Amino acid sequence: MSGWRGAGVPLSVAGLYPSLHLNLSECYRKLGDLDGAREHLQRARDEIHVLGDDDYGRLIKDGLERIAKQLDEAT
């Protein structure tokens, strides 16, 4: 087996993008760059459809809701 699955990662590369953008959004928020945080939050939302309704998908979706709330409260 090769690629991500061979490394024990059961997702396609596209399945990792929502998490990547969620984490970037959080980093930008912590740095005070709310526009950057919102940009990456939207990019994560644009890619979220690739995730299933499993524990990982729900974890990322919950994270998106959490950071969206934090960004709403910051304005």
N, C-alpha and C positions, 0 to 999 in steps of 0.2 A: 504494500500500500504506500502511496506517496502523497505529498501535499499535506494540507492541514489535518486531514483525517488520519494520516499515518503518524502524525505527531500527537494524536489523542484529542484533537480538537474536532468535535462533531459538527461544526458549522462551516458553511462556505465563507470565503473571504468577505463577501457582501454582508454576511450576518454579523461581522465584527464592526462594521461602520457605525451603526447606531450607538454602540457602546463608546467607540472612539469619540464621536461628536458629543456625546453626553459628558464624557470626561473633559474634553476641551471646553465645553460650555461652563462646567464647574470651575475650571482653572481661570478662565476669563472673568467669571463672576467674582472669584476671590481676589483677582487683581484689580477689580473695580471697572473693568472694561465691559459694561453691560451690553453695549452694541455687539461686541464680539461674542459675548455669551449668548445673546439672542440669535445671532447668526448660526452658531453651532447647534443650538437647541432646534432651530428650524431644519437644519440639515439632518439631524437625528430623526426628527419627525418625518421628514421626507423618505427616509430609509427604513423606518420601523416596520413597514409591511413585510419585509423579508423574514422577520422573526415569527416563530410559532407561539402558540398559547401554552407554553411550558414554563418551568421555573425561571429559566434564563430570560425568556421573552417578557415575563411579568416583572422580573427584577429591573430590566432596562426601562420598561414602560412606567413603572413606579418611580424610577429615578427621574424620568422626563417630567412627570407630574410634579415631583418635589422641586426640581430646579425651576420649572415654570412658575410655581407659586412663589419661590424666593425672588425671582426676577420681577414678578408683579408687585410684590411688597417693596421692592427696592425703588420703585418709581413713584 
